[in-house]
Amino acid sequence: ELELQRTKELTELAQSISYGNIHEGVSIQVHRIAAVEDDLKEQYQEISSDLLHISKQLQKSVLQQLNDSRRGGKQVGLLMGRRLDTHALSRNDGRVFYKNSLPNEIPALSVGLLLDESGSMSSCDRATYARATAIILYDFCQALNIPITVYGHTTSDHGGVELYSYAEFDAIDRDDRYRMMDISARDCNRDGAALRYVAEQLAHRPEDIKLLMLISDGQPADDGYYGAAAEEDLRGIKHEYQRKGVLFVAAAIGSDKENIERIYGNSFLDITDLTKLPVKLAGIIKRFTRL
């Protein structure tokens, strides 16, 4: 019942946002699985072992980094520095300096992951890799206490925007990891509405750093939403929410990379090898935990 009520509230929130003239008259609907069926749980158990292993490997270096930063203390084995470590003079690699570091509090970080679920995502198993990436990043962020929300987006037959809530910042149950098994290739993509919806949620988060990651395999393509006008809408959304403190990463995983780079500029991330998609995105999250 709480999940059903939340879906209703999410749709009301989506419908309350002003999306601009280009989306005028377009309906916005949020879908969320209220009660996760056993088949999704079984599918998750079948594929999750290798994915969670990747997550654990990614976590190790970050956890050590976070602990060292929060603890402070003496850093040894440095190539350059003002203090010479006499105990390291026998080393032949030149790492004979040290420094004393003060304890640092890592800035709080929140992550929004938005997945293109257009029909073309069925090509080359793109939807499968996007789903695997969502599962890895969700587990990665959960382990590091980084709030994360995961959404997918497509359009309906009547031209409306369909948003799929797979993981929310504030969990009611513990089933969001299973909900992500429903990530699929569906219909067209009206990216601007979906991007604004997730960016709006991130903009209201209390964390110091708000990171919006978009995984897409092509340009926006929907009735009345394509070409230069759609690209300008996306650029406008990016610039508007950057001013509100939201950082963007647009991971291009299809053959339309030049167009995606043109849209997102310095936020563009070229993913040629889909197997490296989760590692690259986790690496970006790791980079922000070093600030």
C-alpha positions as CSV (number, residue, x, y, z in Angstrom):
1,E,0.0,0.0,0.0
2,L,2.9,2.4,0.8
3,E,4.5,1.6,-2.6
4,L,1.2,2.2,-4.4
5,Q,0.8,5.5,-2.6
6,R,4.4,6.5,-3.5
7,T,3.8,5.7,-7.2
8,K,0.8,8.0,-7.1
9,E,2.9,10.8,-5.4
10,L,5.7,10.3,-7.9
11,T,3.3,10.7,-10.8
12,E,1.8,13.8,-9.2
13,L,5.3,15.2,-8.8
14,A,6.1,14.5,-12.4
15,Q,2.9,16.2,-13.6
16,S,3.6,19.3,-11.4
17,I,7.0,20.1,-13.1
18,S,7.1,22.6,-15.9
19,Y,8.8,20.9,-18.9
20,G,8.7,23.8,-21.4
21,N,6.7,24.5,-24.5
22,I,8.3,21.6,-26.5
23,H,6.6,19.1,-24.1
24,E,3.3,20.9,-23.8
25,G,0.4,18.6,-23.8
26,V,2.6,15.5,-23.3
27,S,1.4,13.3,-20.4
28,I,3.9,12.1,-17.8
29,Q,3.3,8.8,-16.0
30,V,5.5,7.1,-13.4
31,H,5.5,3.3,-13.1
32,R,6.8,1.4,-10.2
33,I,6.4,-2.3,-9.2
34,A,4.6,-2.2,-5.9
35,A,5.0,-5.9,-4.9
36,V,8.0,-7.7,-6.5
37,E,7.1,-11.1,-7.8
38,D,9.2,-14.2,-7.1
39,D,10.2,-14.5,-10.8
40,L,12.1,-11.2,-10.7
41,K,13.9,-12.3,-7.5
42,E,14.9,-15.6,-9.1
43,Q,16.2,-13.8,-12.2
44,Y,18.2,-11.5,-10.0
45,Q,19.7,-14.5,-8.1
46,E,20.7,-16.1,-11.4
47,I,22.7,-13.2,-12.7
48,S,23.8,-11.2,-9.6
49,S,26.8,-13.1,-8.4
50,D,29.3,-11.9,-11.0
51,L,27.8,-8.4,-10.9
52,L,28.0,-8.1,-7.1
53,H,31.6,-9.4,-7.3
54,I,32.5,-6.4,-9.6
55,S,30.8,-4.1,-7.1
56,K,32.8,-5.5,-4.2
57,Q,36.0,-5.1,-6.1
58,L,35.1,-1.5,-6.9
59,Q,34.2,-0.8,-3.2
60,K,37.6,-2.0,-1.8
61,S,39.7,0.8,-3.1
62,V,37.1,3.4,-2.2
63,L,36.5,2.2,1.3
64,Q,40.3,2.3,2.0
65,Q,40.5,5.8,0.5
66,L,37.5,7.0,2.6
67,N,38.9,5.5,5.8
68,D,42.4,7.0,5.2
69,S,40.9,10.4,4.4
70,R,38.7,10.4,7.5
71,R,41.4,9.1,9.8
72,G,44.3,11.3,8.5
73,G,47.8,10.4,9.7
74,K,51.1,9.8,8.0
75,Q,51.2,9.1,4.2
76,V,54.4,7.3,3.2
77,G,56.0,6.2,0.0
78,L,55.5,9.5,-1.9
79,L,57.6,10.4,-4.9
80,M,57.8,14.1,-3.9
81,G,57.5,16.0,-0.7
82,R,59.1,18.2,1.9
83,R,59.7,15.5,4.5
84,L,62.3,12.7,3.9
85,D,61.4,9.3,5.3
86,T,64.7,7.9,6.6
87,H,63.2,4.4,7.0
88,A,62.6,4.4,3.2
89,L,66.0,5.4,2.0
90,S,66.8,1.8,1.0
91,R,64.0,1.8,-1.6
92,N,65.2,2.0,-5.2
93,D,61.9,3.5,-6.6
94,G,62.4,7.0,-5.3
95,R,59.4,6.9,-3.0
96,V,61.2,8.2,0.0
97,F,59.0,11.1,1.1
98,Y,56.1,11.4,3.5
99,K,53.5,13.9,4.7
100,N,51.2,14.3,7.6
101,S,47.5,14.6,6.5
102,L,44.8,16.1,8.6
103,P,41.5,14.2,8.9
104,N,39.1,15.2,6.1
105,E,35.3,14.8,6.0
106,I,34.3,13.6,2.5
107,P,31.7,15.8,0.9
108,A,28.2,14.1,0.8
109,L,27.3,12.8,-2.6
110,S,24.0,11.7,-4.2
111,V,23.6,9.9,-7.6
112,G,20.8,9.8,-10.1
113,L,21.0,7.1,-12.8
114,L,18.7,7.6,-15.9
115,L,18.5,4.8,-18.5
116,D,17.4,5.2,-22.0
117,E,14.8,2.4,-22.6
118,S,14.1,3.1,-26.3
119,G,13.6,0.2,-28.7
120,S,17.1,0.5,-30.1
121,M,18.5,-0.5,-26.7
122,S,17.6,-4.1,-27.8
123,S,20.5,-3.9,-30.3
124,C,23.8,-5.5,-29.2
125,D,22.4,-6.3,-25.8
126,R,22.6,-2.6,-24.8
127,A,19.6,-3.0,-22.4
128,T,21.2,-6.0,-20.8
129,Y,24.4,-4.0,-20.1
130,A,22.5,-1.0,-18.9
131,R,20.6,-3.3,-16.4
132,A,23.8,-4.9,-15.2
133,T,25.4,-1.4,-14.8
134,A,22.4,-0.3,-12.7
135,I,22.6,-3.3,-10.5
136,I,26.4,-2.8,-9.9
137,L,26.1,0.9,-9.3
138,Y,23.2,0.5,-6.9
139,D,25.0,-2.1,-4.8
140,F,28.2,0.0,-5.0
141,C,26.4,3.1,-3.7
142,Q,24.4,1.3,-1.1
143,A,27.7,-0.2,0.4
144,L,29.2,3.3,0.5
145,N,26.1,4.9,2.0
146,I,25.7,7.1,-1.2
147,P,22.0,7.9,-1.9
148,I,21.0,6.7,-5.4
149,T,17.9,6.7,-7.5
150,V,17.5,4.7,-10.7
151,Y,15.0,5.5,-13.4
152,G,14.3,4.4,-17.0
153,H,12.3,6.2,-19.6
154,T,10.5,5.6,-22.9
155,T,7.3,6.8,-24.5
156,S,3.8,5.3,-24.8
157,D,1.8,4.6,-28.0
158,H,-0.2,7.7,-27.4
159,G,2.9,9.9,-27.2
160,G,3.2,10.2,-23.4
161,V,6.4,9.9,-21.4
162,E,6.7,6.7,-19.4
163,L,9.1,6.9,-16.4
164,Y,10.1,3.7,-14.6
165,S,11.1,4.0,-11.0
166,Y,13.5,1.2,-10.2
167,A,15.2,2.6,-7.1
168,E,14.3,5.5,-4.9
169,F,16.5,7.5,-2.5
170,D,14.4,6.5,0.5
171,A,13.5,2.8,0.4
172,I,10.3,1.4,1.8
173,D,11.2,-2.2,1.3
174,R,14.5,-3.9,0.3
175,D,13.4,-4.9,-3.2
176,D,14.7,-2.2,-5.4
177,R,17.6,-4.4,-6.5
178,Y,15.0,-6.9,-7.9
179,R,12.9,-4.1,-9.5
180,M,15.9,-3.4,-11.7
181,M,15.4,-6.8,-13.4
182,D,12.5,-5.1,-15.3
183,I,14.9,-2.7,-17.2
184,S,14.1,-3.3,-20.9
185,A,14.1,-1.9,-24.4
186,R,10.7,-0.5,-25.0
187,D,9.6,2.3,-27.4
188,C,10.8,5.8,-28.4
189,N,12.6,8.3,-26.2
190,R,11.6,11.9,-25.2
191,D,14.8,12.5,-23.2
192,G,14.2,16.0,-22.1
193,A,11.2,15.3,-19.9
194,A,12.9,12.4,-18.2
195,L,16.1,14.3,-17.7
196,R,14.3,17.2,-16.1
197,Y,12.4,15.0,-13.8
198,V,15.5,13.3,-12.4
199,A,17.5,16.5,-12.3
200,E,14.6,18.2,-10.4
201,Q,14.7,15.5,-7.8
202,L,18.5,15.7,-7.5
203,A,18.4,19.5,-7.2
204,H,16.4,19.3,-4.0
205,R,18.8,16.8,-2.4
206,P,20.8,18.0,0.7
207,E,24.1,16.5,-0.4
208,D,27.1,18.7,-1.4
209,I,27.5,16.9,-4.7
210,K,24.7,15.8,-7.0
211,L,25.6,13.6,-9.9
212,L,23.2,12.8,-12.7
213,M,24.4,9.9,-15.0
214,L,22.6,9.3,-18.2
215,I,23.0,6.1,-20.3
216,S,21.8,6.5,-23.8
217,D,22.4,4.9,-27.2
218,G,21.1,7.7,-29.4
219,Q,19.5,11.1,-30.0
220,P,16.0,11.9,-28.7
221,A,13.4,10.6,-31.1
222,D,9.6,11.0,-30.6
223,D,6.7,12.5,-32.4
224,G,7.4,16.3,-32.4
225,Y,10.6,15.8,-30.5
226,Y,13.7,15.3,-32.6
227,G,16.5,17.1,-34.4
228,A,17.9,20.5,-33.4
229,A,14.9,21.5,-31.3
230,A,15.2,18.4,-29.1
231,E,18.9,18.9,-28.8
232,E,18.5,22.5,-27.7
233,D,16.0,21.4,-25.1
234,L,18.5,18.9,-23.6
235,R,21.3,21.5,-23.6
236,G,19.1,24.0,-21.9
237,I,18.1,21.5,-19.2
238,K,21.8,20.6,-18.6
239,H,22.8,24.3,-18.3
240,E,19.8,25.1,-16.1
241,Y,20.5,22.4,-13.6
242,Q,24.3,22.8,-13.6
243,R,23.5,26.3,-12.2
244,K,21.6,24.5,-9.5
245,G,24.5,22.3,-8.6
246,V,23.7,19.2,-10.6
247,L,26.7,17.6,-12.4
248,F,26.0,15.6,-15.6
249,V,27.6,12.6,-17.2
250,A,26.2,11.3,-20.5
251,A,27.4,7.8,-21.3
252,A,27.0,7.1,-25.0
253,I,26.8,3.4,-25.7
254,G,25.6,3.3,-29.3
255,S,26.7,4.4,-32.8
256,D,25.2,7.8,-32.3
257,K,28.1,9.0,-30.1
258,E,29.0,12.1,-32.1
259,N,25.5,13.5,-31.8
260,I,25.4,12.8,-28.0
261,E,28.7,14.5,-27.6
262,R,27.4,17.5,-29.5
263,I,24.4,17.7,-27.1
264,Y,26.2,17.2,-23.8
265,G,29.6,18.7,-24.6
266,N,32.1,18.3,-21.7
267,S,29.7,15.9,-19.9
268,F,30.0,13.3,-22.7
269,L,31.5,9.9,-21.9
270,D,32.3,7.5,-24.8
271,I,31.7,3.9,-23.9
272,T,33.0,1.8,-26.8
273,D,33.3,-1.5,-24.8
274,L,30.0,-2.1,-23.0
275,T,31.7,-4.5,-20.6
276,K,33.5,-1.5,-19.1
277,L,30.4,0.6,-18.6
278,P,29.9,0.0,-14.9
279,V,33.6,0.3,-14.1
280,K,33.8,3.7,-15.9
281,L,30.8,5.1,-14.2
282,A,31.9,3.8,-10.8
283,G,35.2,5.4,-11.4
284,I,33.5,8.7,-11.8
285,I,31.7,8.3,-8.5
286,K,35.0,7.3,-6.9
287,R,36.6,10.5,-8.3
288,F,34.0,12.6,-6.4
289,T,34.7,10.8,-3.2
290,R,38.2,12.1,-3.2
291,L,37.2,15.8,-3.1
